[in-house]
Each structure stands twice: as C-alpha cells, then as structure tokens.
Amino acid sequence: MTKKLLVVAGGLALAGCCCICGSNEYPETIDEGFVSLFNGKDLTGWEGATGMYGVKNLTVKLNNGTTNVVPVLACFPDRKVAGQPGNLVTAKEYRNFILRFEFMMPENGNNGLGIRVPNAQVDAAYDGMCELQLLDDGGSAYYDKAAKKDKLKPYQYTGSVYGIVPSRRDNVDKQIWGKDKNFTGGGSYVRRPGMWNFEEVKVIGSEIEVYLNGYLITKADVSQWQGNKDTPDGRLHPGLHNVKGRISWCGHGSPVMWKNIRIKELPDDAKMGEVCPCQSMQAPKGFKTYFNGCPKQLAANWKGVTTEEGFDNPVVRQKASDSKKATMQAIADIGMNEHWSVRNGNLYFDGYKGGYSLATKQDYADFEMWADWRTMSITGDSGLYLRGAPQVQIWDAYNQWGIGSGGLYNNQKNPSQALKIADRQVGDWNRFHVIMKGDRVTVWLNGELVVDNTVLENYWDRKQPIFPKEQIELQCHGDPTEWRNIFIKEL
C-alpha cells in the first residue's frame, strides 16, 4: 500500500499553548534538533582523560533471538594515564541545553555529569556550575539495606546538584506489576547495576531539571546561593554561576558506560517553563484536537479506564446498565486524575500503582489519527487500543525486542509484527499516523509504513470481528510515557 498524500493543516492555535507550529502540510516526521556527542567509533569531540575513556562494543541479546553489537562510551579506571586528569570533557562549550543519554552503573559505581566546566583539570562540583551525581544509589557502599538507611548526605545521590540540592528518593513500593525490582533500592529512581538508565537534563540560566527513567528527580535554581560557603555543604563553589562551559564525565574510579549521548542547544533567552523540544502542532484540517499541550484538554476530551470488574473489556462495558457504567467511570476517573497529568506541555502517565489507561470520551468507527509519543525508560512499553481492543504496539525496539513499534501485537491469525523498525531512540519523540477502516488498520511510524491494511482481531472475543465502534485508548503498561499532538478525524 502506498503512502497517502499529506493532510493540509488548518485551524487556529489554542490560547495558552506553547510552541504552536503552523504549516501548509502536516509533517510525517519530527526533527527535534538534537546533535550526537558520541559517534560510536572514537572520542572525537572530547578532551581530557582520553586514555581512561574509550569505545567498548557490547553484545546485546534481544527477545526475538537476535543480537545487536552496540558501541558504548566506557570508563576504564585501570587505564588512567599519569599526568592526565580523570575527567572527560567536551571540546565545545555550552550555555543552555537539553542533554539526553543512557548510562549503566556497575555495583557501587560512581561518576558524575559536570555542567559548564572550564576544563578537564578542575573539579566539576566546585569549579563548574555543578556536578550532577551518577551513583549506584542502592549499592552497599552508599545504602544500608538492612537498616533502610542512607550512608551519604541527601545531596550526594544520583541527579543531585552535588553538595547543594538533593534529588528525589521516594521510589518505595510505587511501581506497578512488581517493577520495583528493577530499581537499585533506597527509594532511588536508578535501575539496578547492569541495567540501562535513560536521563534527560535541562540547563537554562541558573535552573536545572533532571529526569531519570521518566521521573523528574531534581528541580533546582542555584541563583539563591552565592557559592561562598553558603550552600548546604558549606564549601566554596566558585563556578556556581558560570554562564557557559564544557560538559564532562567525572572519573571516580568506576567502569561506568554511556550511549546515545545527544544535545540540543537552546537560545540565551530560553525559559525553563517554555521549553518544548518537540513542537505542539495545529490540528490538520477536519481533525479534532484531543491533545496538543493545553491542560484543559485532558479533562475535556479524555476519561479513565479501570480494570475493576473487568471494565477494561468492551464486552463487559457494553452489557452494563447506565448506572453501573457511571459508577465504574467514576472509579476510573479517580485513577486518571492521580496518574495522568500535563507536564511540560505533554500528556504524561507516571506508571505508578493505581494508574491505568486513558480513553477518548468519544467512540469511533472508521477514523484517521495522528499521535506523537515517547517512552522514557529502557525496555519501556505502551500502545494504542483501537476501538477498545489491543493494540498498536509501542515498546523498546533497540534494547529489548528487535522488532519495531506499530505492529498489531495481539493478532494471532493475521500479521502481528511491524514491517520494519522505524522507532527513534528511547527518550526521543515518535509520530504515529493510523487509519482504520472496517476491521483493517494501516500504520505509519515516523513516515515509514509499518502495518499495511491488516485485519485487527478482536482480542476480547476471537470468534467475533472487531467492535464496529468503540473508544481509542492510550495504554498503561507500567512505564512512564508522554503523548502530544493527538488528532482524530471520523471517516
């Protein structure tokens, strides 16, 4: 099946929404403007401890039985060169930026992310604007699991502005479906040693935000301190108000690894609350805007879904009385209000216990849909339910499955896998274009055809065809996800 012509954009920008982008055609793909800082071959673009850092090729086993060879940036403490500093720094200086990367900690591992550092010879925590800690937070060197007690200061754990602002450590018994076991412990949002983490860091002026595996763990503004021993650690921080500098990895004697390091520079007048790495879009002509950045759209267009009494099953819902439906919807909406919110102009699901899928208030028969999404955790999982049925799959194609997102995962008789891997890396935005007519579905992911006019089977009753009309759902699969630019048109 060939790709249909792009839809002509139209409509008005909604007041109060950020970064509304108008265009004569609705773009099939998203260019966020990030630039890679690691080429996977050598240390081009980096200076300092080039003897202690280098490229390592990891073999990753995937769930489809294949393997990938992945180049990573690694710290080799035993290779430290006499006379060289322990810090690896970018050759380029940066002011305001968004930095995305993945990292893996060894047991009791220790490193750091230096921000606006003058050079490789200095201590990033003091002579740079700051050091954002990277640590195996739950390791025995830093946390007493038996006593459930930290061994360090609160401002010394991962994501902390070292010596100044502590990161969140409240991740205790919050995760759904036993996923607490993925984390290192002590309330940390760092995953266990040997597991990959995704981190996004925003630095704008004196403000810093750190997102780890989808959770905002640090929000700081260092302008309140002078750096003359007035910070919580009582030490001098002469570089605290640096307006530009290098980015560094701080060698603390641990074999830490990184991959997919990329950066987006922001203008000097950027403001933290207005940063939109991915633009909000106007609805294409004829489409209803379900969400493109405005908080009011959540309550206006969406409702919760609950699994209680099987009410996530359309067969059960359709047989229920109106009063029963109202009662169960009230329960579902409590979960929606607690676990779905608008964060940085995005529709955000926290993945915590008690949260579940989000559904359109309107039911649809035949329709066309655009939706932007991103997962923010390695091996993250989500999806789209079409007419109440699972699902157009969303998952981590690169670290887990070796199969692309977009496939009709629950099909048994008809094709269930995506035709190709068209996914962006974890943490980057993707764009779905979905058309459903009758019982057949076509899906494009980032402009690539991944499902070609394929029958969607009825997961809830395989003896019956898919429901003629039902709600569209954003799936909960226990992982933080973000959505934006959701537009739907009846056909």
N, C-alpha and C positions, 0 to 999 in steps of 0.2 A: 504494500500500500504506500502510495507516495504522500509526502508531507503536504498538507493543505496550505493555502495562502495565509499569511499572517493577518490577524484581525486588525482593522483600523481602530485606533484608540480614540476615545472621546470622553465626555463628561467633565465635571468640574472637580477641582481639588477640594478636599474637605477642610474646613477651617480647623486649625489646631493640630493638624498632622504634619509630621516632619518630612522634609526632603521629597515632596511630591514631584515626580518626574513625568512631564508630558512628552508625547511622541506621536508621530504620524502612524507608526506601526508598533504593535506590541512585541518587544524583543523576546526571542526564544531562549536566550541565554543571559546569564548575569556575569558582568565583569566588575568585581569589587575593587580592583586596582591594587591588589597585593603583589609584592615582589619577593621572590625567594632569596633567602640569605644563605642557603646551603645547596650546592649543586650536586651533591651526592658523589662527587669524584675526588675533590681535594679541598683545601682550606682557602680557596680564592675568596677574597673579601674579608678575611680575618687576619688578625695580627696578635702578637704576644706569645703565648705558650703554644706555639705551633709544633713543638716537639712532643708535648704531653697530650695534645688533642689530635685526632685524625679520623679517617673514614674506616668504618667496620661494616662488613656485609653480613647481615643476619638472614638466616633461612626461616621463613615463617610458614608453618603448616596451616592450611585452610580447611574449612569444614567440607568443601567439595572434593577433598582428596588431593588437591594440587598443593604446590608450594610456591612461594614467592621469595626471591632474593631481594632484600631491602637494604639499601645503603643508609647508614646512620652516622651521625657525628658522635664520637665517643671520647671520653676522657680516660687516658691510660696513666694513672698515677706513677706507675713504675718506670715510665719513660721521661720523667721530669728531667729537663736539661739544666745543668748547673749554669747559673747566671741568667736564666730565663725566668720571667715571672710565672706565677701559677694561673694567671687569668688569660682567657682568650677573648679578644675584643674585636668588634667590627672596625674595618678601616674607615668607615664613614661615620660621621656624627649625625645625630637625630635630635629633633626638638619634640614635637608632638607626633604620636603614632599609635597604631594598634599592632600588636605583635601576637602572632599565633604560632604555637609549636606543640609538639608531642614530646614527652620525656618518660624515661623509665628509671626507677631508682633501684639500686641493689639494697640488700638488707643493711640497715643503719647508714644508708647513703646520705651524703651531704654535698650540696653545691649551692649556687645562688645565681640569680639574674641581676646583673648590675645595670642600673639605669643612669644615663647621662654621665658616664665615667670619662674622665680626662684622657686616660691612657691605661695600658696594661700593668703598669708598675704600682699603681695606687690601690688602696683598699676601697672597693666599691661601696661598702656600707657607710663609709665616712667621707671619703673624698669625692665620690659620685653623689648624684642626687640621693640614691639609696641602693640597697641590695634587697631584692625580694627573695626570701628564703626558699630553697628547694631542699626537702628533707624527707627521709622515711619517718614520718611523724610518729608512727606506732612502733618503731624499732626499739629494741631493749635498751639501747643507749640513751633514748630520749623519752621513753614512756614505760612506766611500771604497770604492766597489765594486771598483775595480781592485786595490787593496791588501787588500780584505776587512778593513777596519779601521774601528772606530768613531771619530768625531771628538768625541764627548761623553763625559761621565762615565757609568758604568753606571746611576746613579740619575737620569738625565735623559731616559730613553726612555719610550715610551707605557706607562701603567699604573704607572710607578714612583711611590713616595711621594717627591716631588721633594726631592732633596738628602739623602735618608735611606735608602730601601730600593729597590734596583733590581728591575726586572721581568725575567721570563724573556726571553732572546734566543737560543733554541736551536732555532728552527724552520728547520733546514737539511736539505734532502733527506729530509724526513719524510713529505710528503704523497703520497697515492695518486693514480694516474692523471694525473700532470702538474699537479696542483693547486698545486704550489709557485709557479707563475707568477702566482697570484692575490695573492701577498704582496709587500710592498714591498722586502724584502731585509734583509740583515744579521742574519738569524735572528729577525726580528720577526714577531709574530702580527697586525700591522696589514696590512690589504689595500692594494693599490696606490692611488695618487691617482685619484680619480674613482669608486672602488668604495665601497659602503656597508659599514660595520662594525657589529656588534652587541656592546654591552658591558653587563655586569651587575656592579654594585658593591655589596658588603655592608659596612656600617659598624656595628659593635656595640662599644660601650665604646671600648677602645683598639685594637681589632682591625679590620683591613681585608682584604677579599678582592676581587680584580679578575679577572673572567672576560672574555676577549676572543675573540670568534668561537668560543666553546665551550671555550676553554682557560683554565685557571687560570694567570695570568701573575704575580700578586702575592699573597703572603700575608704580612701584616705585623702586628706588635704593637708599637706605639710606646711602650708603658709602660716599656720598658727604657732610654729616654732621658729626660733632664730637659728638654732643649731649651735648655740654657745653654752652647751651643757644643760639646756632647759628641756631637752627631750626626756622621755621616760627612763632611758638607760643612763642618763646623766653624763653622757660623753659628748665630745666635740664632734659636730657634723659640718665641717666647713664647706662641703659640696652640696648641702641640702637644697640650695636654691639655684643650682646650675640650670641654665635655660636650654642647654644643649650638651651633647656628649655622645660617647660610644655606648653600645650595648655590649655586655660582657657575660661570659660564663665564668664563675669564680671557682677555681680549683681548690677543693678542700680534701683531697686525698681519696675520692671515691670514684669508681668506674661508672659514672652516670652516662646515659645515652639520650640523644635527641634526634628527631626527624621532622620533616615538613615544617621547617622554620621559615616563616614569611612575615612581611611587614607592610603596612600601609601608612605612608606619611600623611599627616593632617596639616591643614593651614595653621598659621600662627594665631589666628583669631578663633580657632575651633573652641567649642564649649562642650563639656562632658555630657550634659543632658540632651545635646542636639546632634550627637554623633550617630550617623546612620551609615555603616559600612555598605549596606545594601539599600538602594533607594526604595521608598514606597512609591507605588505606581498608581496611575489613574486606571479606572476600570475600562477595558475595551468596550466599544460601542455595543449596546444590547446586553451587557453583563451586569449583574447585581454585585455590588461590593459587599462581601462578607467580612473582610478584614484587610485594611491597609494602613494600620498604625494608630487609629483613634480608639482610646479606651472604651468609649460608649458603644462601639460596635460589638464588643463581647457580650454585653447584656442584651443588646437589641437583636442580634442575629443567631445567637448560639444557646444551647441548653446542655445540661449534663446528661451523662449516661451512667446507669448503675447496673451492677451485676446481681444485686439482691433479687431474690425470687426469679432469677433468670430473665430480668427485664432488659438485658442487653440483646436478647433474642427477639427479632421482629415477630416471629410466630406467637410468642407469649404476649408481646405488647398488643398485637392486633386483636387478640381474643379477649383482652381485658376490658372491663367496663370503664366508662369515662371517669368515674370517681376513683377507681383503682389506678388508672393512668396518672391522674392528678396527684395522688398520694405518692406514687413511686417517682414521679418527676420532681416533686419537692425534695425527696431524698437525694436524687441525682444532682440537683442544683446546689445542694449544700457542698457536695464534693467538688463541683465545678468552681464555686466561689472560693474554696480553700486552696485549690491546687492549680487553677488556670488564672493567669493574670496578664497584663500588658507590661512588658519590660523592655525599655529602650526602643519603644515603637514596635515590638514584636509580640505576638501571641505566644506566651510561654507556659509550658507544662513542667512542673517541678519533679514529677516522677515519684513522689512520696506515697507512702501508705495512705489509703483513703481517697486517692485521686483515681479518676478513670477517664474514659474517652469523652470527647466533645462532639456534639452533633448539631447540624443545622436545624433551626426551628421549622424550616420548610422542607417538605418531602419533594423528591424529584423522580420523574420517569426518565425520559431522554434528556441529556444535558451535555454541555461543554464546560470545562473547568480549567482555570489556571490556579496554581498554588506554589508558593515558594516555601521551602523548608530547609532546616539544617538539624543534624544531630550534633551533640556537643560532648559525647563520650565515646571512647573507643569501644567497639562492639555494641554501640547503641542501636536501638530498634524502635520502629514505629510503623505507621502505614495509613492508608486511606480506605475506609469502608465505603463501598458504592452500593446505594440502595440497601443500606443496613447490613451488608454482607462483607466479610473479609475476603481478599483485601489487595489493594495495590501496595506491594511491599516496600518498606523503607528500612535499610539496615546498613551495616558497615561492610561494604564490598571488599575493602582492601586488607583489613586485619582479621576478618572472621570467615566470610563466606566464599569469596572468589566468584561471586555471582552478583550481578548488578541489581540495583533497586528498580522498582517499577513493575516487576512481574506479578502475576495473579497467583500469589503464593498458595492459596488453599484449593486450587484446581487439582483434580485427580484424573479426569479423562482428557481434558484439554491442556495445552501448554501452560506451565506454571512459572517458568523462569524467564527473566528478561533476555532479550535477544543479544544484548551486549552490556558491558559495564560503561555507563555514562556518568557515574557519580563523581562529584567533587570530593576532595579530602574532608575528613571529619572536621567540623567547625566552619566549613565554607557553605555558602548558600547554593541550593539547587532549585530548579524550576520544573514543575510538572505541567504538562498540557494533556488533559484527559478528555476523551469523547466517548460517551456511552449511548448507544442506540440499540433498542431492544435488549437482547442479552449479550451484546458484543461490546468489547472495550478496546480502545486504541489509546496508547500512552506514549508520549514523548518525554524524555528526560534530558534537560539541557540541550534541546534541539535535536536529539537523537531518538529515532524510533526504537522503542524497547518492547512494546506489545502491539501486535498487528491484527486488529479486528478479530479478537479472540473471545470466545464464549466465557462469561463469568459464571461459574457454577454456584448453586445455592448451598452454601456450607451448612446452613441450619436444617435443611431438608433436601438431601441429594436426589430424592425421587421427583422433586418439583423444580421447574425453572426458577431463575432469579425473580425476586419480587418485582411486580410491574412498577411499583412506586414506593420509595422509602427515603429515609434521611441519609445524608452523607456525614461520615464521622472521621474525625482526626483521632487516630488510635493511641491509646495508652499501652505501652509495653514496658513500663517501669523505668524509663530513661528520660532525662530532661531533653525536651525538644523545643524548637521555636518555629513559628509559622508566620508568613506575611504574604500580602498581595494575593488574597484568595477571592477569586471572581468566578461566578457561576451564571450560566445562561440556559434557560429551558429551550429545548429544541422541538 
